Each structure stands twice: as C-alpha cells, then as structure tokens.
Amino acid sequence: MNVEKYKSAIEEYVNSYKKTWTKLHQQGVITEDILNYKLKNLEIEIENFLEYNEPYGQLLLDINHIKAKDSKLYSLTDIAKQKNLDNPSYVIQSWLRDRKTLEVLILWEREHNQNYFNFEKASNLIEKTKEPSFTLTAKTWISETKAISIISKQGKGGGTFAHYEIAIDFIAWLFPEKRYELSKMIIDRILQLE
C-alpha cells in the first residue's frame, strides 16, 4: 500500500487525535503518562495499521478526513466535491433520488428518531421520486420528515452533513471501489473469525 498517498489525511487524523487526548488530559480525565503513551509513535502505528488493514484503514481515513470540525457530523458536500467540484449539491440530490438511499435513511431514523420522524411523509416522498420532474433536496427531506440523520446548513461553512452511518452509505453509493473495499473488509473479518 502507498502510505505516502495518505500522508495529509494521516497528519490530519494525528492532529485531531492529539487535540482530543490533550483536552482529556487538561480536563483531568487522563494522566500525563497515559497522554504520552497514547501520543508516542502514533503516526507509525497508523501507518502500520494501514499496511495490514488497507481497505478498512482507507475507509477510516476517508471518513475522518471529512468529519466536520467540533461535530459528530460528516460533510456529504466535501465527499460529493470529489465527483463534482462545481455542483456537489446535484450529486447529493441524485443520491436522495435513490429509493434504497431513502430506505437507509428511514432505518436510521427509526433507530435514532422514532418519536419525531414522520414516516408517512417519508413514504410520500419516496413515491414522488418516481416523478421525473421531482427533485428531492436535503432541505426538503429534513423539513418534511423531521429527519435528523442529515443536516443542511447555509452560508460560510455550510453544506449537507450526516451522521457516520449515513456518510458511509453515501461514500459506498458514490464510489464503487469503496463499496467493493467494504465488502472485502467484511469478508476478511468473517474469515479471521473462522
């Protein structure tokens, strides 16, 4: 595996990791010994992990690289820019037109937002996606269904953001090679358990 290709993502991951553990130390959650242990040779450990778990490691770096700052959300807009730099919103709209995408979103909402999510409106929107002239945007999905799996923000630092599982689904939908890597990763884990 060409670790050099992921150098900037590794550096960003290491910096984020260092900030988190330093903050925990400052808050008195961990001792200085634990902090030093965690930070020692972190970059080398990550590179070794990538060498032996390439598909999984690449996916983790992809996900962590697009994580919104100070948030548990991931930028679908940044992911979409890898396919269409000028109009990432069109990529997201295409993803939202896919019935399977909406079914995944509904499954997520059922698990995390069952009391507020409007399942009837979601079903109506799924039916509307069959109409050629209908465009489903993230904003429409959110306002109609009271969804919390994706969030749309305007202005500077804006875009469409999603929770971890949804971001992985978007990456797998958008990049066939990532979907294949996910499949290989699952098979590798199963074979290791046998």
C-alpha positions in Angstrom: 0.0 0.0 0.0 1.2 3.5 -0.8 1.1 5.2 2.7 2.6 8.4 1.2 -0.7 8.9 -0.8 -2.5 9.3 2.6 0.1 11.5 4.3 -2.1 14.6 4.6 -5.1 12.5 5.8 -2.8 10.8 8.4 -1.4 14.1 9.6 -4.9 15.5 10.0 -6.0 12.4 11.8 -3.0 12.5 14.1 -3.5 16.2 14.9 -7.2 15.6 15.7 -6.3 12.6 17.9 -3.6 14.7 19.7 -6.1 17.5 20.4 -8.7 15.1 21.8 -6.3 13.4 24.1 -4.6 16.7 25.2 -8.1 18.1 26.0 -8.9 14.9 28.1 -5.6 15.4 29.9 -6.3 19.1 30.6 -9.8 18.2 31.9 -8.1 15.7 34.3 -9.7 12.7 32.7 -6.3 11.0 31.9 -2.9 11.3 33.4 0.2 12.7 31.7 1.6 9.2 31.5 -1.4 7.9 29.6 -1.3 11.0 27.3 2.4 10.4 26.5 1.7 6.7 25.9 -1.2 7.5 23.5 0.8 10.1 21.5 4.1 8.2 21.3 4.7 6.8 17.8 1.0 7.5 16.8 1.8 8.2 13.2 3.9 5.0 12.8 1.1 2.9 14.5 -1.4 4.4 12.0 0.8 3.6 9.0 1.3 0.0 10.3 -2.4 -0.3 10.7 -3.0 0.9 7.1 -0.4 -1.6 5.8 -2.2 -4.6 7.3 -5.8 -3.4 7.1 -5.7 -1.4 3.8 -9.5 -1.3 2.9 -10.6 -0.7 6.4 -7.9 1.9 7.1 -8.6 3.8 3.9 -12.3 4.0 4.7 -11.5 5.2 8.2 -9.2 7.9 6.9 -11.8 8.9 4.3 -14.4 9.2 7.0 -12.2 11.1 9.5 -10.9 13.3 6.8 -14.4 14.7 6.0 -15.6 15.0 9.6 -17.0 18.4 10.4 -14.9 20.3 12.9 -16.1 20.1 16.5 -19.0 17.9 15.5 -20.2 14.2 15.2 -21.3 15.0 11.6 -19.5 14.3 8.3 -19.7 16.6 5.3 -21.5 15.0 2.4 -20.8 18.1 0.4 -17.0 17.6 0.7 -17.4 14.0 -0.3 -19.6 15.0 -3.3 -16.9 17.6 -4.4 -14.7 14.6 -5.2 -17.1 13.8 -8.0 -18.4 17.2 -9.0 -16.4 20.2 -7.7 -18.7 22.8 -9.2 -22.1 21.3 -8.2 -21.8 18.9 -5.2 -25.5 19.5 -4.4 -26.5 17.8 -7.6 -24.6 14.7 -6.5 -26.4 14.7 -3.2 -29.8 15.2 -4.9 -29.1 12.2 -7.2 -28.3 10.1 -4.1 -31.6 11.2 -2.5 -33.5 10.2 -5.6 -32.4 6.6 -5.0 -35.2 4.7 -3.2 -32.6 2.5 -1.4 -31.0 5.6 0.0 -34.3 6.8 1.4 -34.9 3.4 2.9 -31.5 3.5 4.6 -32.3 7.0 6.0 -35.7 5.7 7.3 -34.0 2.8 9.0 -31.5 5.2 10.7 -34.4 7.5 11.8 -36.4 4.5 13.1 -33.4 3.7 15.4 -32.5 7.2 16.5 -35.5 9.5 15.9 -38.6 7.2 16.1 -40.8 9.6 18.2 -40.4 12.7 15.9 -39.7 11.3 12.4 -42.7 11.5 10.1 -42.8 8.0 8.4 -45.9 8.9 6.4 -44.3 11.9 4.8 -41.2 9.9 4.1 -43.3 7.3 2.2 -44.9 10.1 0.2 -41.5 11.5 -0.8 -40.4 8.0 -1.9 -43.4 7.9 -4.2 -42.7 11.4 -5.5 -39.2 10.4 -6.5 -40.7 8.3 -9.3 -41.9 11.5 -11.0 -39.2 12.6 -13.5 -39.6 16.3 -12.6 -39.4 15.9 -8.8 -36.2 17.0 -7.1 -35.6 15.9 -3.6 -33.2 18.1 -1.7 -31.7 17.5 1.7 -33.7 20.6 3.0 -37.0 19.1 1.7 -36.3 15.7 3.2 -35.5 17.3 6.6 -38.4 19.8 6.7 -41.0 17.3 5.5 -40.0 14.3 7.6 -38.3 15.9 10.7 -35.2 13.9 9.9 -32.0 14.3 12.0 -29.8 11.9 10.1 -28.8 14.6 7.7 -28.4 18.4 8.3 -28.3 21.2 5.8 -26.6 24.5 6.6 -26.4 27.7 4.6 -23.7 30.2 4.4 -20.0 30.0 5.2 -19.1 26.6 6.5 -22.4 25.3 5.2 -23.4 22.3 3.2 -25.0 18.9 3.8 -23.8 16.9 6.8 -24.7 13.4 8.0 -24.1 11.0 10.8 -21.4 8.3 10.5 -23.5 5.5 9.1 -25.1 7.8 6.5 -21.8 9.2 5.4 -20.5 5.6 4.8 -23.6 4.8 2.8 -23.1 7.9 0.7 -19.4 7.0 0.1 -20.4 3.4 -0.9 -23.1 4.7 -3.2 -20.8 7.3 -4.9 -17.6 5.2 -5.2 -18.0 1.6 -6.4 -14.4 1.0 -5.4 -15.2 1.9 -1.8 -18.3 -0.3 -1.8 -16.0 -3.2 -3.0 -13.5 -2.4 -0.3 -16.3 -2.5 2.3 -17.3 -5.9 1.0 -13.7 -7.2 1.1 -13.3 -5.8 4.6 -16.4 -7.7 5.9 -15.3 -10.9 4.2 -11.8 -10.5 5.7 -13.3 -10.1 9.2 -15.5 -13.1 8.7 -12.6 -15.2 7.6 -10.5 -14.1 10.6 -13.2 -15.3 12.9 -13.3 -18.8 11.3 
